[in-house]
């Protein structure tokens, strides 16, 4: 049985109400959808496709910070 890996994602909603997800630790791995359910389905697909092309980096997720500029 293949070992499963966990990834942290950041989910945002744009001005048109579209949900956007980006995978922390997998540069360029992101997707979008009109619903959260579809977003999660698509991010699974995006991660699988990403990992077929390149190995995942071994980064430890620390947290998310908000910075005002």
N, C-alpha and C positions, 0 to 999 in steps of 0.2 A: 504494500500500500504506500502510495506516494505521500510524503510528509507535507502538510499544509503550512503555509507561511501566512502571517498576519501583516497587513499593511494599514497604515493610518492614512485617512483621506481628509482633505479640507473640502467642505461643501459650502458654496455661496449661491446667492440668487441674484441674477442681473436685473436691470431696470425693466426688462420685458417679462420678468417672472420665470425665466429659464434657470434651472438648477445647473450648476457647474461644479464638477468634482476634479480634484487634482490629488495624485498619490504622492505623499511625502516620501522621499528617498528614491523615487523613480522619475528622474527629470524628463519632462515632456509627456508624461503619462497622465492624460486627462480626458474628460468627456463631458457631454451635456445632455439634458433631457427636460421634458416638461413636467415630469412627476418624479418624486423621490424613489418610488419603486423601480421605474424604468432607469433612473440614474444609477442605482445600485447594480442592476442587471448589466448595464453598459460598462460600469467601471470594472466589474469582474472580467468582462470580455477584454477590455483595454489592458488590464494587468496581464492576462494570459498571453495576449499578442505581444506585449512588451517583453515578457520573459522568454518568449520564443526567439526573439532577435538578440537579446543581450542579457547577461547575468545581472541579478539584483545586487545593489551595493549593500554592504553590511553596515548600516547606520543604525544607531540607537535613537529612537524618538524621545525627545526631551520635553517638548511642549510647544505651544503657540503663544506668541507675544503680540500685543498690539502696540504700534508705534505711531505717534502723531507727528506729521511733518508739515 
